[in-house]
Amino acid sequence: MLKVQEIREIIKLVDQSSINEFVFEQEGTKIKLKKTTQEQATPVVYQAAPAVQPVAAMQAAEVAQEAPKQAERVTDTQASNQENLHKITSPMVGSFYASPSPEEGPYVKIGSKVGNDSIVCIVEAMKLFNEIEAEVSGEIVEILVQDGQLVEYGQPLFLVKPE
């Protein structure tokens, strides 16, 4: 099974290359990446081949429909304020969780200081809980999603003011 960091590297390499589609299969796990243009709203889906569920496909479709609506909500003033901020984005389609369990507090809050390897949240995909790291040192200035919300690949989760 690939680690989240390995998947991120694959995504970056495909994004920087001239190929439009990439498929990787290993021990029953399949990753399929497709580049899309601005007009296309097809999310990249990470899935375990033997355990594909129709419900997961419906949830991914719901995420794809919600993403353009959320993008339209950002105003010009918010965009100019966010230029100097680092976005922590979701490396996959899944459910966002702010804390390790319902009984515990969130990993980070607005104003929390984070380091490169600080865990900021969990994204659950296909019953796998993937810890998401900040990958930047700084201060959390905005949390862009709600606990339990479905997120798509590349969707901004947090805004961080870098140190």
Phi and psi in degrees as GROMACS dihedral restraints (atoms count N, CA, C in turn):
[ dihedral_restraints ]
;  ai    aj    ak    al  type     phi  dphi    fc
    3     4     5     6     1   -74.9    20    10
    4     5     6     7     1   148.2    20    10
    6     7     8     9     1   -86.0    20    10
    7     8     9    10     1   160.1    20    10
    9    10    11    12     1   -57.7    20    10
   10    11    12    13     1   -41.5    20    10
   12    13    14    15     1   -63.3    20    10
   13    14    15    16     1   -38.4    20    10
   15    16    17    18     1   -65.6    20    10
   16    17    18    19     1   -40.1    20    10
   18    19    20    21     1   -63.7    20    10
   19    20    21    22     1   -42.5    20    10
   21    22    23    24     1   -59.1    20    10
   22    23    24    25     1   -42.3    20    10
   24    25    26    27     1   -63.0    20    10
   25    26    27    28     1   -43.3    20    10
   27    28    29    30     1   -60.6    20    10
   28    29    30    31     1   -44.5    20    10
   30    31    32    33     1   -60.1    20    10
   31    32    33    34     1   -45.2    20    10
   33    34    35    36     1   -62.2    20    10
   34    35    36    37     1   -43.9    20    10
   36    37    38    39     1   -63.7    20    10
   37    38    39    40     1   -43.0    20    10
   39    40    41    42     1   -65.3    20    10
   40    41    42    43     1   -41.7    20    10
   42    43    44    45     1   -61.6    20    10
   43    44    45    46     1   -37.3    20    10
   45    46    47    48     1   -83.4    20    10
   46    47    48    49     1   -11.5    20    10
   48    49    50    51     1   -92.7    20    10
   49    50    51    52     1   178.3    20    10
   51    52    53    54     1   -94.5    20    10
   52    53    54    55     1    -0.6    20    10
   54    55    56    57     1   -76.7    20    10
   55    56    57    58     1   149.8    20    10
   57    58    59    60     1  -102.4    20    10
   58    59    60    61     1   -19.9    20    10
   60    61    62    63     1  -143.4    20    10
   61    62    63    64     1   140.6    20    10
   63    64    65    66     1  -138.9    20    10
   64    65    66    67     1   131.2    20    10
   66    67    68    69     1  -126.5    20    10
   67    68    69    70     1   132.1    20    10
   69    70    71    72     1  -130.5    20    10
   70    71    72    73     1   127.6    20    10
   72    73    74    75     1  -127.7    20    10
   73    74    75    76     1   135.1    20    10
   75    76    77    78     1  -157.3    20    10
   76    77    78    79     1   123.6    20    10
   78    79    80    81     1    48.5    20    10
   79    80    81    82     1    47.4    20    10
   81    82    83    84     1    83.4    20    10
   82    83    84    85     1    -1.7    20    10
   84    85    86    87     1  -104.3    20    10
   85    86    87    88     1   137.2    20    10
   87    88    89    90     1  -130.3    20    10
   88    89    90    91     1   131.8    20    10
   90    91    92    93     1  -119.2    20    10
   91    92    93    94     1   127.3    20    10
   93    94    95    96     1  -126.1    20    10
   94    95    96    97     1   120.6    20    10
   96    97    98    99     1  -116.3    20    10
   97    98    99   100     1   133.3    20    10
   99   100   101   102     1  -130.7    20    10
  100   101   102   103     1   134.3    20    10
  102   103   104   105     1   -79.6    20    10
  103   104   105   106     1   142.4    20    10
  105   106   107   108     1  -127.8    20    10
  106   107   108   109     1   157.3    20    10
  108   109   110   111     1   -91.7    20    10
  109   110   111   112     1   175.4    20    10
  111   112   113   114     1   -59.2    20    10
  112   113   114   115     1   -33.0    20    10
  114   115   116   117     1   -72.0    20    10
  115   116   117   118     1   -28.5    20    10
  117   118   119   120     1   -88.7    20    10
  118   119   120   121     1   142.0    20    10
  120   121   122   123     1  -122.9    20    10
  121   122   123   124     1    38.6    20    10
  123   124   125   126     1   -87.2    20    10
  124   125   126   127     1   118.4    20    10
  126   127   128   129     1   -75.3    20    10
  127   128   129   130     1   154.6    20    10
  129   130   131   132     1   -83.0    20    10
  130   131   132   133     1   129.9    20    10
  132   133   134   135     1  -115.2    20    10
  133   134   135   136     1   132.7    20    10
  135   136   137   138     1  -103.8    20    10
  136   137   138   139     1   123.0    20    10
  138   139   140   141     1  -144.6    20    10
  139   140   141   142     1   149.3    20    10
  141   142   143   144     1   -88.6    20    10
  142   143   144   145     1   121.9    20    10
  144   145   146   147     1   -56.0    20    10
  145   146   147   148     1   -47.0    20    10
  147   148   149   150     1   -72.2    20    10
  148   149   150   151     1   -16.6    20    10
  150   151   152   153     1  -115.3    20    10
  151   152   153   154     1    27.9    20    10
  153   154   155   156     1   -68.6    20    10
  154   155   156   157     1   126.7    20    10
  156   157   158   159     1  -112.8    20    10
  157   158   159   160     1   142.1    20    10
  159   160   161   162     1   -59.2    20    10
  160   161   162   163     1   -34.2    20    10
  162   163   164   165     1   -62.0    20    10
  163   164   165   166     1   -41.2    20    10
  165   166   167   168     1   -62.8    20    10
  166   167   168   169     1   -39.4    20    10
  168   169   170   171     1   -65.7    20    10
  169   170   171   172     1   -39.4    20    10
  171   172   173   174     1   -65.6    20    10
  172   173   174   175     1   -40.6    20    10
  174   175   176   177     1   -64.0    20    10
  175   176   177   178     1   -40.3    20    10
  177   178   179   180     1   -63.5    20    10
  178   179   180   181     1   -38.0    20    10
  180   181   182   183     1   -66.9    20    10
  181   182   183   184     1   -38.8    20    10
  183   184   185   186     1   -63.1    20    10
  184   185   186   187     1   -41.1    20    10
  186   187   188   189     1   -61.4    20    10
  187   188   189   190     1   -43.7    20    10
  189   190   191   192     1   -62.8    20    10
  190   191   192   193     1   -33.2    20    10
  192   193   194   195     1   -75.0    20    10
  193   194   195   196     1   -34.9    20    10
  195   196   197   198     1   -77.0    20    10
  196   197   198   199     1   -30.6    20    10
  198   199   200   201     1   -57.4    20    10
  199   200   201   202     1   -48.1    20    10
  201   202   203   204     1   -62.9    20    10
  202   203   204   205     1   -35.0    20    10
  204   205   206   207     1   -64.5    20    10
  205   206   207   208     1   -42.3    20    10
  207   208   209   210     1   -66.8    20    10
  208   209   210   211     1   -37.1    20    10
  210   211   212   213     1   -65.5    20    10
  211   212   213   214     1   -34.4    20    10
  213   214   215   216     1   -69.0    20    10
  214   215   216   217     1   -22.8    20    10
  216   217   218   219     1   -73.4    20    10
  217   218   219   220     1   -17.8    20    10
  219   220   221   222     1   -75.4    20    10
  220   221   222   223     1   122.0    20    10
  222   223   224   225     1   -87.7    20    10
  223   224   225   226     1   169.8    20    10
  225   226   227   228     1   -63.0    20    10
  226   227   228   229     1   -38.4    20    10
  228   229   230   231     1   -67.3    20    10
  229   230   231   232     1   -38.9    20    10
  231   232   233   234     1   -63.8    20    10
  232   233   234   235     1   -39.5    20    10
  234   235   236   237     1   -63.4    20    10
  235   236   237   238     1   -41.3    20    10
  237   238   239   240     1   -68.9    20    10
  238   239   240   241     1   -34.6    20    10
  240   241   242   243     1   -70.5    20    10
  241   242   243   244     1   -27.4    20    10
  243   244   245   246     1   -87.0    20    10
  244   245   246   247     1    -5.3    20    10
  246   247   248   249     1   -59.1    20    10
  247   248   249   250     1   -35.9    20    10
  249   250   251   252     1   -90.7    20    10
  250   251   252   253     1     3.4    20    10
  252   253   254   255     1  -102.2    20    10
  253   254   255   256     1   148.2    20    10
  255   256   257   258     1   -90.5    20    10
  256   257   258   259     1   135.1    20    10
  258   259   260   261     1   -98.6    20    10
  259   260   261   262     1   127.0    20    10
  261   262   263   264     1   -92.0    20    10
  262   263   264   265     1   120.4    20    10
  264   265   266   267     1  -111.8    20    10
  265   266   267   268     1   159.7    20    10
  267   268   269   270     1   -76.3    20    10
  268   269   270   271     1   129.5    20    10
  270   271   272   273     1   -82.6    20    10
  271   272   273   274     1     0.7    20    10
  273   274   275   276     1  -162.9    20    10
  274   275   276   277     1   168.4    20    10
  276   277   278   279     1   -80.5    20    10
  277   278   279   280     1   133.7    20    10
  279   280   281   282     1   173.3    20    10
  280   281   282   283     1  -166.8    20    10
  282   283   284   285     1  -100.7    20    10
  283   284   285   286     1   132.7    20    10
  285   286   287   288     1   -86.4    20    10
  286   287   288   289     1   131.3    20    10
  288   289   290   291     1  -128.6    20    10
  289   290   291   292     1   127.6    20    10
  291   292   293   294     1   -81.2    20    10
  292   293   294   295     1   -17.3    20    10
  294   295   296   297     1  -132.6    20    10
  295   296   297   298     1   161.0    20    10
  297   298   299   300     1   -68.2    20    10
  298   299   300   301     1   -24.9    20    10
  300   301   302   303     1  -156.6    20    10
  301   302   303   304     1   162.0    20    10
  303   304   305   306     1   -61.8    20    10
  304   305   306   307     1   -26.2    20    10
  306   307   308   309     1   -79.5    20    10
  307   308   309   310     1   -19.5    20    10
  309   310   311   312     1   -99.4    20    10
  310   311   312   313     1   160.5    20    10
  312   313   314   315     1   -74.5    20    10
  313   314   315   316     1   169.2    20    10
  315   316   317   318     1   -68.0    20    10
  316   317   318   319     1   155.0    20    10
  318   319   320   321     1   -60.3    20    10
  319   320   321   322     1   -45.4    20    10
  321   322   323   324     1  -139.0    20    10
  322   323   324   325     1   157.4    20    10
  324   325   326   327     1  -129.3    20    10
  325   326   327   328     1   171.3    20    10
  327   328   329   330     1   -61.1    20    10
  328   329   330   331     1   129.4    20    10
  330   331   332   333     1    97.0    20    10
  331   332   333   334     1   -10.1    20    10
  333   334   335   336     1   -68.2    20    10
  334   335   336   337     1   140.6    20    10
  336   337   338   339     1   -89.0    20    10
  337   338   339   340     1   135.2    20    10
  339   340   341   342     1  -127.5    20    10
  340   341   342   343     1   154.6    20    10
  342   343   344   345     1  -111.3    20    10
  343   344   345   346     1   177.0    20    10
  345   346   347   348     1   -54.1    20    10
  346   347   348   349     1   -39.5    20    10
  348   349   350   351     1  -104.0    20    10
  349   350   351   352     1    14.5    20    10
  351   352   353   354     1   -71.1    20    10
  352   353   354   355     1   133.7    20    10
  354   355   356   357     1   -80.2    20    10
  355   356   357   358     1   128.3    20    10
  357   358   359   360     1  -108.4    20    10
  358   359   360   361     1   -22.4    20    10
  360   361   362   363     1  -171.1    20    10
  361   362   363   364     1  -177.9    20    10
  363   364   365   366     1  -125.9    20    10
  364   365   366   367     1   139.3    20    10
  366   367   368   369     1  -117.7    20    10
  367   368   369   370     1   118.7    20    10
  369   370   371   372     1   -91.6    20    10
  370   371   372   373     1   125.6    20    10
  372   373   374   375     1  -134.8    20    10
  373   374   375   376     1   121.0    20    10
  375   376   377   378     1    54.7    20    10
  376   377   378   379     1    45.6    20    10
  378   379   380   381     1    68.0    20    10
  379   380   381   382     1    12.4    20    10
  381   382   383   384     1  -106.0    20    10
  382   383   384   385     1   129.0    20    10
  384   385   386   387     1   -97.9    20    10
  385   386   387   388     1   112.0    20    10
  387   388   389   390     1  -105.1    20    10
  388   389   390   391     1   118.1    20    10
  390   391   392   393     1   -76.0    20    10
  391   392   393   394     1   130.7    20    10
  393   394   395   396     1  -104.6    20    10
  394   395   396   397     1   127.6    20    10
  396   397   398   399     1   -97.4    20    10
  397   398   399   400     1   154.5    20    10
  399   400   401   402     1   -66.7    20    10
  400   401   402   403     1   -38.5    20    10
  402   403   404   405     1    60.2    20    10
  403   404   405   406     1    15.7    20    10
  405   406   407   408     1  -156.9    20    10
  406   407   408   409     1   147.6    20    10
  408   409   410   411     1   -94.1    20    10
  409   410   411   412     1   135.3    20    10
  411   412   413   414     1   166.8    20    10
  412   413   414   415     1  -156.1    20    10
  414   415   416   417     1  -123.0    20    10
  415   416   417   418     1   133.3    20    10
  417   418   419   420     1   -69.6    20    10
  418   419   420   421     1   121.5    20    10
  420   421   422   423     1  -108.9    20    10
  421   422   423   424     1   -20.1    20    10
  423   424   425   426     1  -156.7    20    10
  424   425   426   427     1   139.7    20    10
  426   427   428   429     1  -107.3    20    10
  427   428   429   430     1   118.6    20    10
  429   430   431   432     1   -93.0    20    10
  430   431   432   433     1    -7.8    20    10
  432   433   434   435     1  -132.2    20    10
  433   434   435   436     1   161.7    20    10
  435   436   437   438     1  -100.7    20    10
  436   437   438   439     1   154.3    20    10
  438   439   440   441     1   -58.9    20    10
  439   440   441   442     1   130.1    20    10
  441   442   443   444     1    88.2    20    10
  442   443   444   445     1    -5.1    20    10
  444   445   446   447     1   -73.3    20    10
  445   446   447   448     1   144.3    20    10
  447   448   449   450     1   -75.4    20    10
  448   449   450   451     1   135.7    20    10
  450   451   452   453     1  -125.4    20    10
  451   452   453   454     1   157.5    20    10
  453   454   455   456     1  -112.4    20    10
  454   455   456   457     1   168.9    20    10
  456   457   458   459     1   -59.1    20    10
  457   458   459   460     1   130.5    20    10
  459   460   461   462     1    82.6    20    10
  460   461   462   463     1    -2.9    20    10
  462   463   464   465     1   -71.5    20    10
  463   464   465   466     1   130.2    20    10
  465   466   467   468     1   -63.0    20    10
  466   467   468   469     1   133.7    20    10
  468   469   470   471     1  -107.0    20    10
  469   470   471   472     1   -41.8    20    10
  471   472   473   474     1  -137.3    20    10
  472   473   474   475     1   153.8    20    10
  474   475   476   477     1  -112.8    20    10
  475   476   477   478     1   130.8    20    10
  477   478   479   480     1  -122.0    20    10
  478   479   480   481     1   132.9    20    10
  480   481   482   483     1   -87.0    20    10
  481   482   483   484     1   108.9    20    10
  483   484   485   486     1   -65.1    20    10
  484   485   486   487     1   150.5    20    10
